[in-house]
Amino acid sequence: MTARDVPRGVQAEPPVEAEPPRIGERSGAAGGLAAVGATLRHAVSEMGVSRAVRTLLRVNQGEGFDCPGCAWPEPEEKRSVAEFCENGAKAVAEEATLRRVTPEFFAEHSVEALSRQSDHWLGKQGRLVHPMLLDEGATHYRPVSWDEALDVVASSLRALRSPDEAVFYTSGRTSNEAAFLYQLFVRELGTNNLPDCSNMCHESSGVGLREAIGVGKGTVSLHDFELADAIFVVGQNPGTNHPRMLSALREARLRGCEIVTVNPLPEVGNERFQHPQHPLDLVGSGVPLSTLFLQVRINGDVALFTGIIKEMLEEEEERRPGAVLDRAFIERHTHGFEAFAAAVRATPWDDIVEQSGVSRDRIRAAAEIAMRSERTIACWAMGLTQHQNGVANVQQVMSFLLLRGNIGRPGAGACPVRGHSNVQGDRTMGIWERPPAELLDRIEKNFGFSPPRRHGLDTVAAIAAMADGRARVFFALGGNFLSATPDTAFTARALARCDLTAHVSTKLNRAHLVTGRRALILPCLGRTERDVQAGGPQLVTVENSMGVVSSSRGNLPPASEMLRSEVAIVTALARATLGARSRVPWEELTADYDRIRDLIERTIDGFDDFNARIRDPRGFALPNAAARREFRTATGKANFIAHPLPRHELEPGELLMMTIRSHDQYNTTIYGLDDRYRGVRGGRRVVFMNADDAAERGLAQGDLVDVTSRFSDGERVARAFRVVLYTIPRGNVAAYFPEANVLVPLGSIADKSHTPASKSIVVRVRPAVENDGSA
């Protein structure tokens, strides 16, 4: 492929900013009056006062709708009137905005012109309200009827030589009901090409946990946070990515729980929290959260936890058997301890300290906290998973928990914190390119067709298949695929080779602008909107990070009478594509979502009496064998798995970069241009650098630089970034995604999970060269 595969003038990367960002002091605490002010300004500017109040008071309530933001759970009891955070309110406001993207808007703006706007500008244009088609060779989208739009997709699918030439992507916003029908349609069509956003975030968690404890999910509930003696927060920034988690950490700290945070960047949300609903927090400085902060080097986590474990093993040897380790648990419930312990003991301390970037005395301090704690929770997010050794990172944390039996008892366990509201539920519903045989067996029994058994394409493999012509139709149920994926320029060229790209969406994004020969935008209802079908008003369900399934009912009128629910879009597409060959009663399922839940109950474990239990405003928890100390692994026990220390061989002048979120964004949705938690305002094209690293390169605060990444297939360049001097370990830098995604090679992926290694990018930072103004 060549760059000409993307139509001339269409820009795949976010544009260079006209004005440099303002760099100042970062916030002293997360939350507080600043969060209240930001919430009100954003909500009122998008929705108006009355609509904002009416909508926000229903967020995460038992009879309301689930926040379309993160997957942090709600309390079963004692939910506050305002059960939302700053970024959750922004997510709701983005969806419930009064602004509209009409057919007239598309007539006025060409695809090329739109592609030259920022992601922030695109999102701020408002809700999509009409199906739109980009014809081959056209410069503008045009409005089409739903029948014509669905016929374009169905005819394209039927024209394929094999169903495996189609890719069906899913984002984490999709409801359980839509996800279940989506995977059912795709498998009846004849493929398992069901990549999803899990492939790019917590796939390493799922793989690592299944090998270690037999369940690809966390093992804790929100109640466990009320009992824990210690909480380790690793590679996670809850203040920006899961702000409601700060309430649980605050309560834990106030009762004496020790909190250890592990991260290359000091994050305000790990340091201090001013709870907006607690007046004393607002008039004071808030509650300090972290007992101990370990500023690990990027991808130094295996080394760090090897050091903590080594301290614990040495302490056990100095005292007596069982004084530190839970010997009864290890002997009864685990496998591989002796080999694991021998590998840890054989790892030199000099290597541990050098690779982790953390001094031995601070490693010892973390071990002492772990040894004092009778009940320990370990939480993590993308800082662990998005490395070549992401699975190893997760498994080293699991071995740390297993040493003292911190699995399957109150106040202890594993807590991978999912980043999107129903990404875990989508996987539970069968959105997976590698489905288990048990699921396929039940589909065959319940629906009368033989689903394909061969594994399908994950996200990275799907991009490669589109690039080389093996995949010709791309269909996305939600998400912003181009901006969410790695290697932006390559992914753009891959999409451009498709015959058809189609996106079910609520808002305009860059994925609508870099397209196949033809492209469709299919507008759908959002979480905030009423879903009324032939059988009356409908509810949908979601699963949070802790395996609790709850209902969601929107309260706002749809943004347009042309909007359809995700369920209605999937069922209509299935009817149009499969025709009389399908035995699934698609029309009946669209009319009444209870019928979908009846089928889920028959097909997916843990959903007994689904329709009855989902009427409980508290929802219900899915069964978790590992939380009961039933480890369904190949050994029948929880596994200690030894891993060597990862090493990055950097050449002189090279740095290791990780991508991060701004506080003013959620995934690829850019709410605004201010990251007050890091002191950056009015811009996003920045690179956070250690002051000594910058000085070594002759760079100062605010200097304009280009960032280049090195991989086996050559260099990639991200132009016109500004230097921000920051407290980050030497040899490390950080930059926001999606702006930095162009630097992430498609082939740089995690072992076993294939998650893009977006947190381990080898780069150089140099003074910027002249360019034409494009990224």
Salt bridges, closest charged atoms under 4 A:
GLU46 OE1 - ARG99 NH1 2.79
GLU46 OE2 - LYS124 NZ 2.85
GLU63 OE1 - ARG553 NH1 3.52
ASP66 OD2 - ARG527 NH1 3.20
GLU74 OE2 - ARG244 NH2 2.97
GLU77 OE2 - ARG618 NH1 3.19
GLU83 OE2 - ARG244 NH1 3.55
GLU86 OE2 - LYS90 NZ 2.89
GLU86 OE1 - HIS663 NE2 3.18
GLU86 OE1 - ARG676 NH2 2.62
GLU94 OE2 - HIS42 NE2 3.12
GLU94 OE2 - LYS124 NZ 2.68
GLU94 OE1 - LYS507 NZ 3.00
ASP119 OD1 - ARG510 NH2 3.07
ASP135 OD2 - ARG142 NE 2.61
GLU148 OE2 - ARG142 NH2 3.11
ASP164 OD2 - ARG454 NE 2.85
GLU165 OE2 - ARG161 NH2 2.54
GLU165 OE1 - ARG472 NH1 3.10
GLU177 OE2 - ARG597 NH1 2.97
ASP196 OD1 - ARG427 NH2 3.19
GLU203 OE1 - ARG427 NH2 3.03
GLU203 OE2 - ARG434 NH2 3.81
GLU211 OE2 - LYS752 NZ 3.13
GLU226 OE1 - HIS223 ND1 3.04
ASP229 OD1 - ARG375 NH2 2.85
GLU251 OE2 - ARG250 NH1 2.56
GLU258 OE1 - ARG372 NH2 2.94
GLU267 OE2 - ARG678 NH2 2.82
GLU271 OE2 - ARG26 NH2 2.94
ASP281 OD2 - ARG250 NE 2.76
GLU311 OE2 - ARG360 NE 3.25
GLU311 OE1 - ARG364 NH1 3.00
GLU314 OE1 - ARG360 NH2 3.44
GLU315 OE2 - ARG319 NH1 3.51
GLU315 OE1 - ARG364 NH2 3.01
GLU316 OE2 - ARG327 NE 3.00
GLU317 OE2 - ARG345 NE 2.62
ASP326 OD2 - ARG409 NH1 3.89
ASP351 OD2 - ARG647 NH2 3.34
GLU354 OE2 - ARG297 NH1 3.24
GLU368 OE2 - ARG364 NE 3.15
GLU374 OE2 - ARG404 NH2 3.40
GLU433 OE2 - ARG434 NE 3.44
ASP441 OD1 - ARG453 NH1 2.94
GLU444 OE1 - ARG453 NH2 3.12
ASP458 OD2 - HIS754 ND1 2.90
ASP468 OD2 - ARG470 NE 2.93
ASP487 OD1 - ARG716 NE 2.94
ASP499 OD2 - ARG472 NE 2.83
ASP499 OD1 - ARG517 NH1 2.93
GLU529 OE1 - ARG127 NH2 2.86
GLU543 OE2 - LYS217 NZ 2.81
GLU566 OE2 - ARG173 NH2 2.89
GLU587 OE2 - ARG575 NE 3.25
ASP594 OD1 - ARG597 NH2 2.68
ASP594 OD1 - ARG615 NH1 3.06
ASP605 OD1 - ARG442 NH1 2.55
ASP616 OD2 - ARG618 NH2 2.96
GLU630 OE1 - ARG628 NH2 3.20
GLU630 OE1 - ARG632 NH2 3.40
GLU651 OE1 - ARG764 NH2 3.77
GLU654 OE2 - ARG710 NE 2.38
ASP664 OD1 - LYS90 NZ 2.67
ASP675 OD2 - ARG678 NH1 2.78
ASP693 OD1 - ARG730 NH2 2.84
GLU696 OE1 - ARG697 NH1 3.52
GLU696 OE2 - ARG730 NH2 3.25
ASP706 OD2 - ARG719 NH1 3.35
ASP713 OD2 - ARG716 NH2 2.72
GLU739 OE2 - ARG684 NE 2.74
